[in-house]
Amino acid sequence: MTVVFFRTLILYIVINIALRIMGKRQIGELQPSEFVVTILISNIATLPIEDTDIPLLAGLIPILTFVVFEVFSSALSMKSITARRIISGNPRVIIRNGEIDQQELKNLRFSVDDLMEQLRISGIFDLDEVLFAIVETTGNVSIMQKHQNRPLTPKDVGIKFDNSEDYLQSVIISDGKVIQNAMDACGMTKQKLDNILKKEKVNAQDIFIMTCNKALDYKIIKKQTLKNKSSKKKGTFI
């Protein structure tokens, strides 16, 4: 049992490092080659765990080989458009100027049900609202609505906003722990924080989340207790 435990631990650490090297992507954003490598790594890793007669290196070497190959192919894709097209493919337009390209759907083996499902996922229930729809290399569908069907934005009605980073919220207390780097980022000093906590009559240990920005606008969410639900407090430190 001890051997199995340590073999599992080693493979777990190696796979985590390997996936970090390969990059941070969600499953739905993986390119086909990345998805294949991920599946192969997961399958190979189970063999030395299930069968202790298989040397641990028999699992580690293929995993590291796949990672090196994937990193190499990713680097090649970044430098060469041709390689990128071969490895990842090209985006395909399935709706152009509001018209469905039926031949492209057939080429992609994309059924009408698949198309309607992707539209509904994007919050669109009427084909007449779609100007362009593009199947990305990851298999996701990007959709551009017709201008008359798009939601109004502040820009459309002439409202201007300050887009500076002064309003970017940073978590300065997480589950009762003060995060010094976040405090430095928003210009919050220990003295200012102490004054806010004193004003709100709360201790840092009792705070679940506290956010703040450079304008020193803050929000406090207390930890939940058995007697009381968490409460929210907002304010500006002057």
C-alpha positions, 0 to 999 in steps of 0.5 A, a space after each residue: 500500500 505504501 508503494 502505491 501511495 508514493 507512486 500515486 503521489 509522484 504521478 500526481 505531482 508530475 501531471 500537475 507540473 506537466 499541465 502547468 507547463 502546457 498552459 492554462 486552458 479550460 477543457 472547452 478551450 483545448 485545441 484537438 491536439 491538446 485534448 488528445 495529449 490530456 486524455 493520453 496522459 490521464 490514461 498512461 498515469 493510471 497504468 503504474 498506479 493500478 499495476 505495481 509491476 510496471 516500473 514508475 519510469 514506464 509511466 513518467 517517460 511517456 508523460 514527459 515525452 507528450 509534454 515536450 512534444 506539445 510544448 514544441 508543437 505550440 511553439 511551432 504554431 506560434 511561429 508558423 501560420 502553416 503549422 498552426 493551420 495544420 495542427 489546430 485548423 481554421 475557424 469556419 463561418 457557418 452563418 454569413 450576413 444572416 445566411 446559413 452556409 449549409 455546405 459548411 455545416 455538412 463539412 463540419 458534420 454540424 447538425 441543425 440541432 447542434 447549431 440551435 443549441 449553440 445559439 441558445 447557449 449564447 442567449 439567441 432563440 431566433 436565427 433572424 438575430 444572427 449576423 455571423 456565426 463562426 465555429 472556432 478551432 476549439 469547437 466553440 461557436 462565436 456569434 455576432 448579432 445583427 445591430 438592431 438586436 444587440 443590447 444598448 451600451 453606454 456608448 450607444 446613448 452617449 454616456 461616458 465612464 471613467 475607464 481608469 483602474 481606480 475602480 478595479 476591486 482587489 480582495 484585501 481580506 480573504 476568509 479572515 486573512 489580510 492580503 498585503 499585496 492586494 492592499 499595496 495594489 489599491 493603496 490601502 495602508 494598515 492604518 487605513 484598514 484599522 480605521 475602517 474596521 474600527 468604523 464598521 465595528 468588525 475584526 479582520 478574523 470575522 470578515 469572509 471577503 473585503 474588497 477595495 479599490 484605489 478610490 478606497 471604496 470598500 465592501 465587507 462581507 462577514 463570515 456566516 455563523 449559525 445564528 446570523 447570516 453574513 451581512 454586506 457593508 459598503 463604504 468609502 474611506 475618507 
